[in-house]
Amino acid sequence: MPLPSNPHPIVSAFSKSLQLNDSKHKGEKKTGLQKTIQVLGWRNRHSQAENYPIEIKSPKEYNFQVKQFQRGEVEETYGTGATVWPAALVLVKYLEHLVSQEGSTAIKTFDGHMNIADFGAGTGVTSIAAALLFPRSFVLCTDGSDVVVELAKENVKNMSSKKCEKEEDDIVQVESSNILTTKYWWGDGSLLVALKKNKGSGAKFNVILVADCVLPKLYPIIPLIDGLDECMSETSVAFCTYEHRYYPEYDPKVYFCHHAAKRGLKVEQIPTAHQHPIYSVDDIELWKITRDHDHDGENIC
Ligand SMILES: C[S@@+](CC[C@H](N)C(=O)[O-])C[C@H]1O[C@@H](n2cnc3c(N)ncnc32)[C@H](O)[C@@H]1O
């Protein structure tokens, strides 16, 4: 498997030395080491940068960057929303991986023209990527923090080819998709109103994206489940990335699944083997959330 383009110099050197010693490594050990190197290559590569660069490879190649604000968390201005988190990258690259699997059922399900909501979008990186990956879609890029919404708006506007005629300040065209960047506090009812206002009264969300928002130390989990319950129709699919972090009071994953099940939401874990071969790691889980039609309550935990 190749390294991400332009890896850190130390990673390149380490990788080169590993290749030179190939014959000394047994297959599995080498694969494990290579995977570790690849993860080192992307995980915190640009976390301190002023602008975080992203490469999208499907359905076309795009390179874009989002502005970050480094001291947001420390100064309690932007909270955690002003930088791109590794879990966002895992989600973006999983979606890219889905789109690149042409001919598979995945691409037929997610073939563009979709209504997509991005919860707790932070810099807006997942929304921008979704707009590029799923042509002719309508993306609602949302966050609960006013200043974070302003940052996301700026990043989305930097991508725009032309302004959309409706609500010209907040909806921008990104390639063939439109992105509306707006404040949404999970479960407050405003997002469905915004969707129906722009796409008609029968409009529903096809996909909901949630990157790194299961963080009970900082944000209560129940409002996030309220938001999902509020916005998910019978056919919606939510993709949620969850990074394991130490939380002594309870297991956030068990808690999330338990409360999701109470609302008729089924949480399934997408194995790393089905994710992007490079941008997947054991401590960042990817969940697929749907309405539990079978009522089998078979959540991942
Ligand atoms: C760790 S950041 C993740 C940002 C981005 N998704 C990423 O992964 O790069 C969590 C985000 O959730 C937002 N958030 C927290 N609680 C929220 C709530 N109740 N309603 C809406 N947004 C919320 C925060 O403002 C923050 O931007």
The ligand as a Tripos MOL2 file, in Angstrom:
@<TRIPOS>MOLECULE
LIG
   27    29     1     0     0
SMALL
NO_CHARGES

@<TRIPOS>ATOM
      1 C1        -14.3810   17.7370   18.2850 C.3       1 LIG1
      2 S1        -15.2530   18.9180   17.3340 S.3       1 LIG1
      3 C2        -15.3660   18.0720   15.7720 C.3       1 LIG1
      4 C3        -15.2980   19.0340   14.5970 C.3       1 LIG1
      5 C4        -15.2850   18.3480   13.2270 C.3       1 LIG1
      6 N1        -16.4610   17.5260   13.0390 N.3       1 LIG1
      7 C5        -14.0370   17.5180   13.0450 C.2       1 LIG1
      8 O1        -14.0930   16.2980   13.3110 O.co2     1 LIG1
      9 O2        -13.0000   18.0550   12.6320 O.co2     1 LIG1
     10 C6        -16.9480   18.8090   17.9480 C.3       1 LIG1
     11 C7        -17.8910   19.8840   17.3800 C.3       1 LIG1
     12 O3        -19.2180   19.6620   17.8710 O.3       1 LIG1
     13 C8        -19.8370   20.9230   18.1440 C.3       1 LIG1
     14 N2        -20.9020   20.7170   19.1480 N.ar      1 LIG1
     15 C9        -20.7640   20.3000   20.4290 C.ar      1 LIG1
     16 N3        -21.9560   20.2030   21.0280 N.ar      1 LIG1
     17 C10       -22.8960   20.5850   20.1160 C.ar      1 LIG1
     18 C11       -24.3180   20.6870   20.1420 C.ar      1 LIG1
     19 N4        -25.0370   20.3630   21.2280 N.pl3     1 LIG1
     20 N5        -24.9600   21.0920   19.0100 N.ar      1 LIG1
     21 C12       -24.2240   21.3840   17.9070 C.ar      1 LIG1
     22 N6        -22.8850   21.3110   17.8200 N.ar      1 LIG1
     23 C13       -22.2220   20.9170   18.9140 C.ar      1 LIG1
     24 C14       -18.6840   21.7710   18.6580 C.3       1 LIG1
     25 O4        -18.9530   23.1660   18.5240 O.3       1 LIG1
     26 C15       -17.5160   21.3020   17.7780 C.3       1 LIG1
     27 O5        -17.3760   22.0900   16.6330 O.3       1 LIG1
@<TRIPOS>BOND
     1     1     2 1
     2     2     3 1
     3     2    10 1
     4     3     4 1
     5     4     5 1
     6     5     6 1
     7     5     7 1
     8     7     8 2
     9     7     9 1
    10    10    11 1
    11    11    12 1
    12    11    26 1
    13    12    13 1
    14    13    14 1
    15    13    24 1
    16    14    15 ar
    17    14    23 ar
    18    15    16 ar
    19    16    17 ar
    20    17    18 ar
    21    17    23 ar
    22    18    19 1
    23    18    20 ar
    24    20    21 ar
    25    21    22 ar
    26    22    23 ar
    27    24    25 1
    28    24    26 1
    29    26    27 1
@<TRIPOS>SUBSTRUCTURE
     1 LIG1         1 GROUP 0 **** ****
